[in-house]
Amino acid sequence: MVKNYAARAGVVGAVTTLMLLTSSPAFALTRDDGDDPGAKGLSVAETLGLYVGAPLLLFLLICGLVMVGDKSRKES
């Protein structure tokens, strides 16, 4: 049983090392289609709205829909 774990750990380690070696930063030098490095970035408010506000709003919407579905089941 211990040999299986050791073999699995060895394979995972080898694959991870191979992936790290093949994904060198030199590949970042080629530009992708649609890449616009001179574009204006997001402001702090836009960033917070996009990465904090929108997921929170979506989470609250899903919670509300689940609560409405749960309350309708309890009343009947």
WOFEN-V243096 format. One record per residue. RES is the residue in one small letter. SS is DSSP state (2 for helix, 1 for strand, 0 for the rest). OMEGA is omega in whole degrees, 0 to 359 (999 if undefined). Layout:
res = [RES:RES]
ss = [SS:SS]
omega = [OMEGA:OMEGA]
This chain:
res = [m:v:k:n:y:a:a:r:a:g:v:v:g:a:v:t:t:l:m:l:l:t:s:s:p:a:f:a:l:t:r:d:d:g:d:d:p:g:a:k:g:l:s:v:a:e:t:l:g:l:y:v:g:a:p:l:l:l:f:l:l:i:c:g:l:v:m:v:g:d:k:s:r:k:e:s]
ss = [0:2:2:2:2:2:2:2:2:2:2:2:2:2:2:2:2:2:2:2:2:2:0:0:2:2:2:2:2:0:0:0:0:0:0:0:0:0:0:0:0:0:0:2:2:2:2:2:2:2:2:2:2:2:2:2:2:2:2:2:2:2:2:2:2:2:2:2:2:2:2:2:2:2:2:0]
omega = [181:180:177:180:180:179:179:179:178:179:179:178:180:180:179:178:179:179:179:180:182:180:182:180:180:179:180:181:180:182:176:175:180:179:182:186:182:183:179:180:179:174:179:181:179:179:179:178:183:187:177:185:182:177:178:177:178:178:180:177:179:177:179:178:178:180:178:178:180:181:180:179:182:184:183:999]
